Amino acid sequence: MGKKSDMNTIVCRNIKNLRISNKITQEEFAQKIGIAQPTVSKIENGCYRPDPNMLEAISKFFHVSIASLFNEEVSPKDAVMLNRLTAYVDIVQTEQLKQSKALQSHMQMHEDEITTINTIASLLKEMITKYHAFIPKEK
């Protein structure tokens, strides 16, 4: 870039690039983050500065950090790549969580089996003790 853009311009351009790269209309975007469509237009044209709460909603919607909205420029191509990487990370985290839950379930199964074995062993010991009580002692 030839001249340094002000932060508001950078943020507005990045939001627009993220919206376009995700192939959603201003109306759809507005509905998703809970604002009016004209507000989206004003943001993208630099006529409206999003407040911190709005920046948080926007960053969550696009799965990007608030700081990335302030980067010099997020091109539409970069935004697409960022969204793909974020989706991949989400898939990996979800899979790890599933595996963790499966392992916990498996471990619980083993604990249940051990408890059952211990219970059976205690019952057998009790039965053996009672059986020995009935065996006549040798003289």
C-alpha positions as a Markdown table, in Angstrom:
| # | Residue | x | y | z |
|---|---|---|---|---|
| 1 | Met | 0.0 | 0.0 | 0.0 |
| 2 | Gly | 1.3 | 3.4 | -0.9 |
| 3 | Lys | 0.0 | 5.4 | 2.0 |
| 4 | Lys | -0.9 | 4.2 | 5.4 |
| 5 | Ser | -4.7 | 3.7 | 5.9 |
| 6 | Asp | -6.3 | 4.7 | 9.1 |
| 7 | Met | -7.5 | 1.9 | 11.4 |
| 8 | Asn | -11.2 | 2.4 | 10.8 |
| 9 | Thr | -10.6 | 2.0 | 7.0 |
| 10 | Ile | -8.6 | -1.1 | 7.6 |
| 11 | Val | -11.2 | -2.7 | 9.8 |
| 12 | Cys | -14.0 | -1.8 | 7.5 |
| 13 | Arg | -12.2 | -3.2 | 4.5 |
| 14 | Asn | -11.3 | -6.4 | 6.3 |
| 15 | Ile | -15.0 | -6.9 | 7.4 |
| 16 | Lys | -16.2 | -6.4 | 3.8 |
| 17 | Asn | -13.5 | -8.8 | 2.5 |
| 18 | Leu | -14.5 | -11.4 | 5.1 |
| 19 | Arg | -18.2 | -11.1 | 4.2 |
| 20 | Ile | -17.6 | -11.3 | 0.5 |
| 21 | Ser | -15.2 | -14.3 | 0.8 |
| 22 | Asn | -17.8 | -16.1 | 2.8 |
| 23 | Lys | -20.3 | -15.4 | 0.0 |
| 24 | Ile | -23.0 | -13.9 | 2.2 |
| 25 | Thr | -25.0 | -10.8 | 1.5 |
| 26 | Gln | -25.0 | -7.7 | 3.7 |
| 27 | Glu | -28.6 | -8.7 | 4.8 |
| 28 | Glu | -27.6 | -12.2 | 5.8 |
| 29 | Phe | -24.5 | -10.9 | 7.7 |
| 30 | Ala | -26.6 | -8.3 | 9.4 |
| 31 | Gln | -29.1 | -10.9 | 10.6 |
| 32 | Lys | -26.4 | -13.2 | 11.8 |
| 33 | Ile | -24.7 | -10.6 | 14.1 |
| 34 | Gly | -27.9 | -8.8 | 15.1 |
| 35 | Ile | -27.7 | -5.5 | 13.3 |
| 36 | Ala | -29.6 | -3.7 | 10.5 |
| 37 | Gln | -28.4 | -4.1 | 6.9 |
| 38 | Pro | -27.8 | -0.4 | 6.4 |
| 39 | Thr | -25.4 | -0.5 | 9.4 |
| 40 | Val | -23.4 | -3.2 | 7.6 |
| 41 | Ser | -23.2 | -1.0 | 4.5 |
| 42 | Lys | -22.1 | 2.0 | 6.6 |
| 43 | Ile | -19.4 | -0.1 | 8.3 |
| 44 | Glu | -18.1 | -1.4 | 4.9 |
| 45 | Asn | -18.0 | 2.1 | 3.5 |
| 46 | Gly | -16.2 | 3.5 | 6.5 |
| 47 | Cys | -19.1 | 5.7 | 7.6 |
| 48 | Tyr | -19.7 | 3.8 | 10.9 |
| 49 | Arg | -17.2 | 2.6 | 13.4 |
| 50 | Pro | -18.1 | -0.7 | 15.0 |
| 51 | Asp | -18.0 | -0.7 | 18.8 |
| 52 | Pro | -16.1 | -3.3 | 20.8 |
| 53 | Asn | -19.2 | -5.5 | 21.3 |
| 54 | Met | -19.9 | -5.5 | 17.6 |
| 55 | Leu | -16.3 | -6.2 | 16.7 |
| 56 | Glu | -16.5 | -9.2 | 19.1 |
| 57 | Ala | -19.7 | -10.5 | 17.4 |
| 58 | Ile | -18.1 | -10.0 | 13.9 |
| 59 | Ser | -14.9 | -11.8 | 14.9 |
| 60 | Lys | -16.8 | -14.7 | 16.4 |
| 61 | Phe | -19.0 | -15.0 | 13.3 |
| 62 | Phe | -16.0 | -15.2 | 11.0 |
| 63 | His | -13.9 | -17.2 | 13.4 |
| 64 | Val | -11.1 | -14.7 | 13.5 |
| 65 | Ser | -9.5 | -12.8 | 16.3 |
| 66 | Ile | -10.5 | -9.2 | 16.9 |
| 67 | Ala | -6.8 | -8.3 | 16.3 |
| 68 | Ser | -6.9 | -9.8 | 12.8 |
| 69 | Leu | -9.6 | -7.3 | 11.9 |
| 70 | Phe | -7.0 | -4.5 | 12.5 |
| 71 | Asn | -4.3 | -6.1 | 10.4 |
| 72 | Glu | -3.2 | -4.0 | 7.5 |
| 73 | Glu | -5.3 | -5.9 | 5.1 |
| 74 | Val | -7.0 | -9.3 | 4.9 |
| 75 | Ser | -7.5 | -10.0 | 1.3 |
| 76 | Pro | -10.5 | -12.0 | 0.2 |
| 77 | Lys | -8.1 | -14.8 | -0.7 |
| 78 | Asp | -6.5 | -14.7 | 2.8 |
| 79 | Ala | -10.0 | -14.6 | 4.4 |
| 80 | Val | -11.0 | -17.8 | 2.5 |
| 81 | Met | -7.8 | -19.5 | 3.6 |
| 82 | Leu | -8.2 | -18.3 | 7.2 |
| 83 | Asn | -11.8 | -19.6 | 7.2 |
| 84 | Arg | -10.7 | -23.0 | 5.8 |
| 85 | Leu | -7.9 | -23.2 | 8.4 |
| 86 | Thr | -10.3 | -22.3 | 11.2 |
| 87 | Ala | -12.8 | -24.9 | 10.0 |
| 88 | Tyr | -10.0 | -27.5 | 9.9 |
| 89 | Val | -8.9 | -26.6 | 13.5 |
| 90 | Asp | -12.6 | -26.9 | 14.6 |
| 91 | Ile | -12.8 | -30.4 | 13.0 |
| 92 | Val | -9.6 | -31.5 | 14.7 |
| 93 | Gln | -10.7 | -30.2 | 18.1 |
| 94 | Thr | -14.0 | -31.9 | 17.7 |
| 95 | Glu | -12.4 | -35.2 | 16.8 |
| 96 | Gln | -10.0 | -34.9 | 19.7 |
| 97 | Leu | -12.9 | -34.3 | 22.1 |
| 98 | Lys | -14.7 | -37.4 | 20.7 |
| 99 | Gln | -11.6 | -39.5 | 21.1 |
| 100 | Ser | -11.1 | -38.2 | 24.7 |
| 101 | Lys | -14.7 | -39.0 | 25.6 |
| 102 | Ala | -14.3 | -42.5 | 24.0 |
| 103 | Leu | -11.2 | -43.1 | 26.1 |
| 104 | Gln | -12.9 | -41.9 | 29.2 |
| 105 | Ser | -15.8 | -44.2 | 28.5 |
| 106 | His | -13.4 | -47.1 | 27.8 |
| 107 | Met | -11.6 | -46.4 | 31.1 |
| 108 | Gln | -14.9 | -46.3 | 33.0 |
| 109 | Met | -15.8 | -49.7 | 31.5 |
| 110 | His | -12.5 | -51.1 | 32.8 |
| 111 | Glu | -13.2 | -49.6 | 36.3 |
| 112 | Asp | -16.7 | -51.1 | 36.2 |
| 113 | Glu | -15.2 | -54.5 | 35.2 |
| 114 | Ile | -12.7 | -54.3 | 38.1 |
| 115 | Thr | -15.4 | -53.4 | 40.5 |
| 116 | Thr | -17.4 | -56.4 | 39.3 |
| 117 | Ile | -14.4 | -58.7 | 39.6 |
| 118 | Asn | -13.7 | -57.5 | 43.2 |
| 119 | Thr | -17.3 | -58.0 | 44.1 |
| 120 | Ile | -17.3 | -61.5 | 42.7 |
| 121 | Ala | -14.0 | -62.2 | 44.5 |
| 122 | Ser | -15.5 | -61.0 | 47.8 |
| 123 | Leu | -18.5 | -63.2 | 47.3 |
| 124 | Leu | -16.3 | -66.2 | 46.5 |
| 125 | Lys | -14.2 | -65.6 | 49.6 |
| 126 | Glu | -17.3 | -65.4 | 51.7 |
| 127 | Met | -18.7 | -68.6 | 50.2 |
| 128 | Ile | -15.4 | -70.4 | 50.7 |
| 129 | Thr | -15.3 | -69.3 | 54.4 |
| 130 | Lys | -18.9 | -70.6 | 54.9 |
| 131 | Tyr | -18.0 | -73.8 | 53.1 |
| 132 | His | -15.0 | -74.4 | 55.3 |
| 133 | Ala | -17.3 | -74.0 | 58.4 |
| 134 | Phe | -19.2 | -77.0 | 57.2 |
| 135 | Ile | -16.3 | -79.3 | 56.5 |
| 136 | Pro | -15.7 | -81.6 | 59.5 |
| 137 | Lys | -12.3 | -81.1 | 61.0 |
| 138 | Glu | -10.0 | -84.1 | 61.0 |
| 139 | Lys | -9.0 | -85.5 | 64.4 |
